[in-house]
Every structure is written in C-alpha cells, then in structure tokens.
Amino acid sequence: AVVPALMPNKLFVQASKAGAINRDYAEKTGYAHEFELACANMKKLHKAGIRVLPGGEYGLFQMPFHGENAKDLELFVSDLGFTPHEAICAATRDAAHAMKMERELGTLEVGKLADLVIVDGNPLEDIRVLQDLKKIEVVMKDGIIEARQGKVLPA
C-alpha cells in the first residue's frame, strides 16, 4: 500500500493562489509541480490495482487539525479520480488490510469491531458531507455510541 501525504502540498498551493504565500517563494519551492506529479503517480498506482490510502500530515502548522481527516477523502475524489465509494473503501477496508487487521475491522461484518459513522446525507453523492459536523448524526466505536449530532458524549 502507498499512503501519500498530499494535503500539505495541496494546502500550500491553495494558500499561494489565495495570496497568503509570496508567489515567487511559492514558485521556487516547486510544491505545485510536486503535487501534480504526486497526483498523476497515485492515479497510475490506483489504476494498476495498488492500494492507495488516505493519510496525511495532520496537526502541523497550517495543516488541517485532527478531526479534519475527511478532507483527504475529498482530495482522493477531486484530485486522484477515485469515486466516493473507492475513497471510503481506501480509508476503511484497505487501511485495515495495510495494518494487517482486516479480520478485526475495516468492513461491517459479524465478529468485527463495530466502528461506524452515520451521516445526514449520502457521501456517495457528495463526499464532503463527512466533513460537516452538523451532518454527523452518530459515531460508534466498538459498538458503543460515542458521539451524536457532532458532539462527543460524556463518558
């Protein structure tokens, strides 16, 4: 499996286009070109049947904060050409396989850990629904409801 950290370059490119980063400096870094090459290569790997998994540099300066990991799913759809279903499978089933935990988690099956997210919307129609806390109805971990309507329940 390949787990590219594409979000830092994408956010850098977006910031430079928005004028938050000096244009000359942004061009000298080559991050825009690196991002294009990385996306092209990930598309080729995906097409060849190699598992490409979401994962990024979260919690670093100007990077998405922990809890914003669903932005990677959007990136996989918008920049790598995955379908929303493929992006979700990459983040769940394929990630479990990469961690050699496919017998315990990654899919909804009898005997596996019951971790799931119930959303008000269809992520197969718009993957961004997974980023909207107002749309997160229930989060279940190990079969126990941990959060409702975007708020963690008291322990």
C-alpha positions in Angstrom: 0.0 0.0 0.0 1.0 3.6 -0.6 0.0 6.4 1.9 0.8 9.7 0.3 0.9 12.8 2.4 -0.7 15.1 -0.3 -2.6 17.5 1.9 0.4 19.7 2.9 1.3 20.4 -0.8 -2.4 21.0 -1.7 -2.9 23.4 1.1 0.4 25.2 0.3 -0.7 25.6 -3.3 -4.2 26.8 -2.3 -2.6 29.3 0.1 -0.3 30.6 -2.6 -3.1 31.0 -5.1 -5.1 33.0 -2.4 -2.1 35.3 -1.9 -1.3 34.1 1.6 2.2 33.0 0.5 4.5 35.1 -1.6 4.2 34.0 -5.3 7.9 34.0 -6.0 8.6 31.9 -2.9 5.8 29.5 -3.8 7.2 29.0 -7.3 10.7 28.4 -6.0 9.5 25.6 -3.7 8.1 23.6 -6.6 5.3 22.3 -4.4 2.7 22.9 -7.1 4.6 20.8 -9.6 5.3 18.1 -6.9 1.6 18.0 -6.1 0.7 17.5 -9.8 3.3 14.7 -10.2 2.2 13.0 -7.0 -1.4 13.0 -8.1 -0.5 11.7 -11.5 1.5 8.9 -9.9 -1.2 8.0 -7.4 -3.7 7.8 -10.2 -1.4 5.3 -12.0 -0.9 3.2 -8.9 -4.6 3.1 -8.3 -5.3 2.1 -11.9 -2.7 -0.6 -11.5 -4.6 -2.0 -8.5 -2.1 -0.8 -5.9 -3.8 0.2 -2.6 -3.5 4.0 -2.2 -4.7 5.0 1.2 -5.6 8.4 2.7 -3.3 9.7 5.3 -1.6 13.0 5.9 0.4 15.3 8.0 -2.3 16.4 10.5 -1.7 18.7 13.3 1.2 20.5 11.8 1.4 24.3 11.2 -1.3 25.4 8.7 -2.3 21.8 8.2 -5.8 20.5 8.9 -6.4 19.9 12.6 -7.0 16.4 13.9 -10.6 15.6 13.1 -10.4 17.1 9.7 -9.0 13.9 8.1 -12.1 13.6 5.9 -10.6 16.3 3.7 -8.3 13.5 2.5 -11.4 11.7 1.1 -12.4 14.8 -0.8 -8.8 15.1 -2.1 -8.9 11.5 -3.3 -12.1 12.2 -5.2 -11.2 15.7 -6.6 -7.5 15.2 -7.3 -6.9 11.5 -7.7 -10.1 10.5 -9.6 -11.4 8.0 -7.0 -15.1 7.5 -6.8 -16.5 8.4 -3.3 -17.0 4.7 -2.7 -13.4 3.9 -3.6 -12.2 6.7 -1.3 -14.3 5.4 1.6 -13.1 1.8 1.0 -9.5 3.0 0.8 -9.9 4.7 4.2 -11.6 1.7 5.9 -11.2 -1.7 4.3 -7.9 -1.1 2.6 -6.4 0.7 5.6 -7.3 -2.3 7.8 -5.6 -4.6 5.3 -2.5 -2.4 5.3 -2.4 -2.7 9.1 -2.9 -6.5 8.9 -6.2 -6.0 10.9 -8.7 -6.9 8.2 -10.1 -9.7 10.4 -10.9 -7.3 13.1 -12.0 -4.1 11.4 -12.4 -2.2 8.1 -15.8 -3.6 7.0 -19.2 -4.1 8.6 -19.3 -7.8 9.3 -20.4 -10.1 12.2 -17.5 -10.5 14.6 -15.7 -7.3 13.6 -15.4 -4.1 15.7 -18.5 -2.1 15.1 -17.0 1.3 14.2 -19.2 3.5 12.0 -20.4 6.9 11.2 -24.0 7.8 10.4 -24.4 11.0 8.4 -27.4 13.1 7.3 -26.6 12.8 3.6 -25.1 10.5 1.1 -21.3 10.5 0.9 -21.5 8.6 -2.3 -23.2 11.7 -3.9 -21.0 14.3 -2.0 -18.0 13.0 -0.1 -17.8 16.4 1.6 -20.8 15.5 3.8 -18.3 13.6 6.0 -16.6 17.0 6.9 -19.7 18.7 8.1 -20.1 18.1 11.9 -23.7 19.2 11.7 -24.3 16.2 9.4 -22.6 13.7 11.6 -25.5 12.1 13.4 -23.8 9.2 15.2 -20.3 8.0 15.7 -20.0 4.4 17.0 -16.7 2.8 18.2 -16.6 -0.8 19.3 -20.4 -1.0 19.1 -20.8 1.9 21.6 -22.2 5.3 20.6 -19.5 7.8 21.3 -21.0 11.0 19.7 -24.3 12.3 18.5 -25.0 15.3 16.3 -21.4 16.2 16.1 -20.8 16.2 19.9 -18.8 13.7 21.9 -21.0 12.1 24.6 -19.8 12.3 28.3 -18.0 9.2 29.5 
